[in-house]
Amino acid sequence: MFPDIQAAYAKLEPQGLRMLGVSLRESPVDAAAYAGRNGATFLVLSDPDEMDTGAAYPILNFPTHIFIDSDGIVQSVVLEDMDEEQAISEASRILGNPSAAQT
């Protein structure tokens, strides 16, 4: 859920995590409103017709979490809701800091 992802980001951003949210199939206004209501501190973009993301990242499941390392390589894809602990654990693994999952 979005609040859990936001909480995980708040904890891991100081360790170098960068996060980008992409809202599909909704307008930029709706995506920004949702991000604002949920206190997003990371960038949330909108791709209402999937023209910008569809070829590179064909998303068939909502939510889809794609973890990409600092070299731009997709390290994992999670096709389900993630709670804060799950998001921290997976992101920490990608960051190479498994102890952060204990935070």
C-alpha positions as CSV (number, residue, x, y, z in Angstrom):
1,M,0.0,0.0,0.0
2,F,1.2,3.5,-0.7
3,P,1.6,4.6,2.9
4,D,3.9,1.6,3.5
5,I,6.0,2.3,0.4
6,Q,6.3,6.0,1.5
7,A,7.4,4.9,5.0
8,A,10.0,2.5,3.6
9,Y,11.3,5.3,1.3
10,A,11.6,7.7,4.2
11,K,13.7,5.2,6.0
12,L,16.0,4.3,3.1
13,E,16.3,7.5,1.2
14,P,19.2,8.6,3.5
15,Q,21.0,5.4,2.5
16,G,20.8,6.2,-1.2
17,L,17.4,4.8,-2.3
18,R,15.8,6.7,-5.1
19,M,12.2,6.0,-5.9
20,L,9.9,6.9,-8.7
21,G,6.2,6.2,-8.8
22,V,4.5,5.9,-12.2
23,S,0.7,6.0,-12.2
24,L,-0.8,4.3,-15.3
25,R,-4.1,4.8,-16.8
26,E,-5.0,8.0,-14.9
27,S,-4.5,11.6,-15.6
28,P,-1.5,13.6,-14.2
29,V,-4.0,15.6,-12.1
30,D,-5.4,12.4,-10.5
31,A,-1.9,10.9,-10.0
32,A,-0.7,14.1,-8.3
33,A,-3.8,14.4,-6.1
34,Y,-3.4,10.7,-5.0
35,A,0.3,11.3,-4.2
36,G,-0.5,14.4,-2.3
37,R,-3.2,12.8,-0.2
38,N,-0.8,10.1,0.7
39,G,2.1,12.3,1.6
40,A,4.5,11.2,-1.2
41,T,8.0,12.6,-0.8
42,F,9.2,10.9,-4.0
43,L,8.4,11.8,-7.5
44,V,5.1,10.4,-8.9
45,L,4.6,10.7,-12.6
46,S,1.6,9.7,-14.8
47,D,1.5,7.7,-18.0
48,P,-2.2,7.7,-18.8
49,D,-2.0,5.8,-22.1
50,E,1.2,3.8,-21.3
51,M,3.0,5.4,-24.3
52,D,6.1,6.3,-22.3
53,T,6.5,3.1,-20.2
54,G,4.7,0.4,-22.0
55,A,7.4,-0.8,-24.4
56,A,10.1,-0.9,-21.7
57,Y,8.0,-1.9,-18.7
58,P,4.8,-3.7,-19.8
59,I,2.7,-3.7,-16.7
60,L,-0.2,-6.2,-16.5
61,N,-0.6,-6.4,-12.8
62,F,-1.4,-3.7,-10.2
63,P,0.6,-3.0,-8.2
64,T,3.9,-3.8,-9.7
65,H,7.1,-2.9,-7.9
66,I,10.3,-2.9,-10.0
67,F,13.6,-2.7,-8.2
68,I,16.4,-1.4,-10.3
69,D,20.0,-1.1,-9.1
70,S,22.3,1.8,-9.5
71,D,23.6,0.4,-12.8
72,G,20.0,0.5,-14.3
73,I,19.6,-3.3,-14.1
74,V,16.2,-4.7,-13.0
75,Q,17.0,-6.8,-9.9
76,S,13.5,-7.9,-9.0
77,V,9.8,-7.5,-9.7
78,V,7.2,-7.9,-7.0
79,L,3.6,-8.3,-8.3
80,E,1.7,-7.8,-5.1
81,D,1.1,-5.2,-2.4
82,M,4.1,-4.7,-0.1
83,D,4.0,-3.6,3.5
84,E,6.7,-1.4,4.9
85,E,8.8,-4.3,6.2
86,Q,8.7,-6.1,2.8
87,A,9.6,-3.0,0.9
88,I,12.5,-2.2,3.2
89,S,13.8,-5.8,3.0
90,E,13.7,-5.9,-0.8
91,A,15.2,-2.4,-1.3
92,S,17.9,-3.1,1.3
93,R,18.9,-6.2,-0.6
94,I,19.2,-4.2,-3.8
95,L,21.1,-1.4,-1.9
96,G,23.5,-4.0,-0.6
97,N,22.5,-3.2,3.0
98,P,20.6,-6.2,4.5
99,S,20.9,-4.8,8.0
100,A,18.6,-1.9,7.0
101,A,15.8,-4.3,7.1
102,Q,16.2,-4.4,10.8
103,T,15.6,-0.6,11.0
